[in-house]
Each structure stands twice: as C-alpha cells, then as structure tokens.
Amino acid sequence: MSDSIDLAQNYQAEMLARQIAAAIAKPVTPSAFFCEDCDAEIPKARRAMLPGVSRCVTCQEVVELKNKHYRGGL
C-alpha cells in the first residue's frame, strides 16, 4: 500500500518526465538577426550559442524579470 510520500514521489517523477519531454519536443527555429522587441542586432556568438533566439540579451532579461514577477492569472 502506498503512503503519501510514495504518491508525492511518483507525482514528482511524472512531472519531471513531462517537463523533459516538453523541452525536447520544442521546435528549433533559426535565430533572428535582429531583436523582435528593440530591433537591435543580435550578436553572432549569441545566435550560435542559442538556436532559435529572437531577442537581444537586454530584452530577454526584461522578459524573464517580468515573467518572474508578474505571473498573470496565478
């Protein structure tokens, strides 16, 4: 018979498997040459390191901070 800790561990393992599958299944698009927010040129090194990048470092930091602090609907 399973106890609450076993159920929690099973749930955590399932969630991890789903997150890994979602990360692997993301389609990779070509990197943009210009930032979609500010139209600044995205450096070649950034485009090579992160396939599918669409923002410059500054704009990406702003988006990540907004997502961290403003989780709409939660």
Kinemage of the C-alpha trace (Angstrom):
@kinemage 1
@onewidth
@group {chain A} dominant
@subgroup {mainchain}
@vectorlist {calphas} color= white
{ca met a 1} P 0.000 0.000 0.000
{ca ser a 2} L 1.353 3.426 -0.976
{ca asp a 3} L 1.688 6.167 1.558
{ca ser a 4} L 1.635 9.910 0.898
{ca ile a 5} L 5.406 10.129 0.394
{ca asp a 6} L 5.307 7.426 -2.303
{ca leu a 7} L 2.465 9.237 -4.057
{ca ala a 8} L 4.338 12.542 -3.901
{ca gln a 9} L 7.485 10.942 -5.332
{ca asn a 10} L 5.501 9.339 -8.158
{ca tyr a 11} L 3.853 12.662 -8.944
{ca gln a 12} L 7.225 14.430 -8.956
{ca ala a 13} L 8.737 11.789 -11.259
{ca glu a 14} L 5.796 12.124 -13.686
{ca met a 15} L 6.075 15.916 -13.712
{ca leu a 16} L 9.812 15.732 -14.375
{ca ala a 17} L 9.258 13.305 -17.251
{ca arg a 18} L 6.629 15.652 -18.753
{ca gln a 19} L 8.916 18.675 -18.438
{ca ile a 20} L 11.809 16.832 -20.076
{ca ala a 21} L 9.568 15.657 -22.905
{ca ala a 22} L 8.267 19.208 -23.434
{ca ala a 23} L 11.803 20.621 -23.525
{ca ile a 24} L 12.947 18.008 -26.027
{ca ala a 25} L 9.896 18.459 -28.246
{ca lys a 26} L 10.315 22.227 -28.679
{ca pro a 27} L 10.760 23.089 -32.329
{ca val a 28} L 14.022 24.874 -33.003
{ca thr a 29} L 13.687 27.745 -35.413
{ca pro a 30} L 16.560 29.674 -36.933
{ca ser a 31} L 17.876 32.504 -34.799
{ca ala a 32} L 16.801 36.001 -35.701
{ca phe a 33} L 19.382 38.539 -36.821
{ca phe a 34} L 17.554 41.423 -35.123
{ca cys a 35} L 15.774 41.592 -31.757
{ca glu a 36} L 11.990 41.289 -32.046
{ca asp a 37} L 11.486 43.932 -29.330
{ca cys a 38} L 14.062 46.674 -29.973
{ca asp a 39} L 15.380 45.840 -33.483
{ca ala a 40} L 18.991 45.812 -32.256
{ca glu a 41} L 21.331 43.368 -33.988
{ca ile a 42} L 21.730 40.054 -32.135
{ca pro a 43} L 25.456 39.190 -31.911
{ca lys a 44} L 26.653 36.223 -33.949
{ca ala a 45} L 28.011 34.468 -30.829
{ca arg a 46} L 24.574 34.622 -29.149
{ca arg a 47} L 22.840 33.283 -32.257
{ca ala a 48} L 25.328 30.418 -32.462
{ca met a 49} L 25.029 29.516 -28.755
{ca leu a 50} L 21.231 29.628 -28.529
{ca pro a 51} L 19.421 28.218 -31.570
{ca gly a 52} L 16.093 29.957 -32.084
{ca val a 53} L 16.979 33.100 -30.135
{ca ser a 54} L 14.767 36.067 -31.020
{ca arg a 55} L 15.776 38.763 -28.520
{ca cys a 56} L 18.945 40.585 -27.546
{ca val a 57} L 20.330 39.964 -24.066
{ca thr a 58} L 18.814 43.125 -22.585
{ca cys a 59} L 15.303 42.484 -23.899
{ca gln a 60} L 15.461 38.816 -22.862
{ca glu a 61} L 16.423 39.855 -19.317
{ca val a 62} L 13.450 42.229 -19.194
{ca val a 63} L 11.066 39.486 -20.385
{ca glu a 64} L 12.436 36.998 -17.830
{ca leu a 65} L 12.127 39.524 -14.980
{ca lys a 66} L 8.545 40.335 -15.979
{ca asn a 67} L 7.673 36.634 -16.145
{ca lys a 68} L 9.268 36.085 -12.750
{ca his a 69} L 7.406 38.902 -11.019
{ca tyr a 70} L 4.134 39.081 -12.939
{ca arg a 71} L 2.595 35.662 -13.369
{ca gly a 72} L -0.712 36.599 -14.901
{ca gly a 73} L -3.647 34.653 -13.546
{ca leu a 74} L -1.879 32.830 -10.711
